[in-house]
């Protein structure tokens, strides 16, 4: 699936890229959330004769009733990954601000003790929430990049999430995770 882009979105992307060609990308922190699940996403296409839907020959079985999932947040920079953080419960602006302040700032400052850090985040309603925007406005050493809307293809952290999920599939254990804690262990070991 691809984002629906208007001509305005396309122009904004192009202008963003052209105006940031000489940007100091080594001081940019890219952030994002993702959900990892214990099953493959999407339906499996099966060809079978009409009327054979429940014939065991055309079915796959599983030992459990449903998937488990874990929500994650991470940041990356030009040399690699940052600190993977497990999101507990439903992510809202207050929890996101807490993650930025207590996970991102502390870990980023271990790499860059001084100077301005350019922060990238998408236009999720959580990222744009009042509590997050107010907190960011008080951070003199962090500058928020004016990221184009509907531009996940421009964000390199999306490639990191794809790689994490691909690696998890390739190294999947014989018995799938039974709960979110077991799944978190798999994600954090990837």
QUIBEL-V977360 format. One record per run of one state. SS is the DSSP state (2 for helix, 1 for strand, 0 for the rest). FROM is the first residue (numbers start at 0). LEN is the number of residues. If there is no record, write none. Layout:
<<SS:FROM:LEN> <SS:FROM:LEN>>
//
This chain:
<<0:0:6> <2:6:13> <0:19:5> <2:24:3> <1:27:10> <0:37:18> <2:55:3> <0:58:10> <1:68:9> <0:77:2> <1:79:2> <0:81:3> <1:84:3> <0:87:5> <2:92:19> <0:111:5> <1:116:4> <0:120:9> <2:129:8> <0:137:4> <1:141:3> <0:144:7> <2:151:3> <0:154:2> <2:156:14> <0:170:9> <2:179:10> <0:189:1>>
//
